[in-house]
């Protein structure tokens, strides 16, 4: 007898539909899975058989062949277990074929027959969202967030079979829990002083500009960076769905709603590998840190300690907003449109101040060579962060709260989206004269910088985009004036001055 059940498998951050075809026929008893299953998928035969016996089902003492179609793509994971089990029951005539109509099955089976959560439930369910999807209880919220037509939750194989027959009710699931509040994020009011760094953070949030902080230990670089998500606007529906898919595929914790509503914040350790940062791998093809930070913030603390190969691999995602991972069997495109924030010390000893720094010229030159010039040139904002004043630290006056800054950022972003349909950092070169027209005085300032060799062609475009964001924050949406350009230039300090500069 033959049966076919619908399920999915994960490739990167995208679910691929799989037709689980089962044939139970005459021949020596055995269980074979074909269709390029990986090792985890091949082990389904043992889990399914044990689940059958644990829940009192009759295991067919015949030849069982399982084909995972289409056969040209590699299948992985344990999410096919339930589909295989139900298809075997139908093929062995223990269930009527009608139970497979309009259903899809995405769950792992325990040896006791229980249904277990699977990695990447959101993208897996999204691939079969036009059907009623049977999942484990822990994947119910993610399945709802993926937009499934109907989500059916079962506790174990016997319960799922009883519900398919109409002899029992599916478990209730609640996908309406409140998402984490913005108030739970670190607040910008905790930062004392640092007006220039705070302004740079606000400009970065308003225009999605990459930001580099350089300063001695204890200046507050990490503290500032970790408060950036609290002033970013909430994700749009499309961004929220994309973030949810990526984080689900990477098996990171999702909110109780199963849907990410606020920009993610990722801060990998400087020992992260190239695959850990970019994504990929040999079999799992998991998303990396750049994808997990997509539509949010990627913070690289102690920038000079990261491996040069890891930092150089960021250059293409910063420009294109995607990562293309090529392996022998497949090629994937993973989202990587993130806001990069980095922090670095001014020299090896960390102080950088004349009369205090103990580094000689050779040590400072070696330290400067750790930083890739092409990568650092992609930072729109490069700001020196000094130690805060004593009065700011011991005084009772707090800084401006995140809610106040977030309102200004939201107004500036809304103006940019209404004007050009994208954030200012993503403005195309041919859009600059239309979206960011310069006054004659502002154009003269940029001309002087170009003639003096302090600004490259790429730097010119980046300064214009930053100036556009500054003007939006000031409520000037029609033109970019001289003071806006001057402030943008001040926020783009020369690299030799910031890192490894002279004493």
Secondary structure as UniProt FT lines:
FT   STRAND          2..11
FT   TURN            12..13
FT   STRAND          14..25
FT   STRAND          30..34
FT   HELIX           39..42
FT   HELIX           44..54
FT   TURN            55..56
FT   STRAND          63..69
FT   TURN            71..72
FT   TURN            79..80
FT   HELIX           81..91
FT   TURN            92..93
FT   HELIX           97..100
FT   TURN            101..102
FT   STRAND          103..106
FT   STRAND          108..109
FT   TURN            111..112
FT   STRAND          114..116
FT   TURN            119..120
FT   HELIX           121..126
FT   TURN            127..130
FT   STRAND          132..135
FT   HELIX           137..139
FT   HELIX           140..145
FT   TURN            146..147
FT   STRAND          150..153
FT   HELIX           157..165
FT   HELIX           182..184
FT   HELIX           188..190
FT   HELIX           195..207
FT   STRAND          211..214
FT   TURN            217..218
FT   HELIX           221..226
FT   HELIX           228..231
FT   HELIX           237..249
FT   TURN            250..251
FT   TURN            256..257
FT   STRAND          265..266
FT   TURN            270..271
FT   HELIX           274..278
FT   STRAND          279..280
FT   STRAND          286..287
FT   HELIX           289..292
FT   TURN            293..295
FT   STRAND          297..300
FT   HELIX           303..305
FT   HELIX           308..312
FT   HELIX           314..320
FT   STRAND          322..326
FT   STRAND          331..335
FT   STRAND          339..344
FT   TURN            348..349
FT   TURN            354..356
FT   HELIX           361..369
FT   HELIX           373..376
FT   TURN            377..378
FT   STRAND          381..384
FT   HELIX           390..394
FT   HELIX           402..420
FT   HELIX           424..426
FT   HELIX           429..431
FT   HELIX           432..435
FT   HELIX           440..451
FT   TURN            452..453
FT   HELIX           457..473
FT   TURN            474..475
FT   HELIX           482..490
FT   HELIX           495..498
//
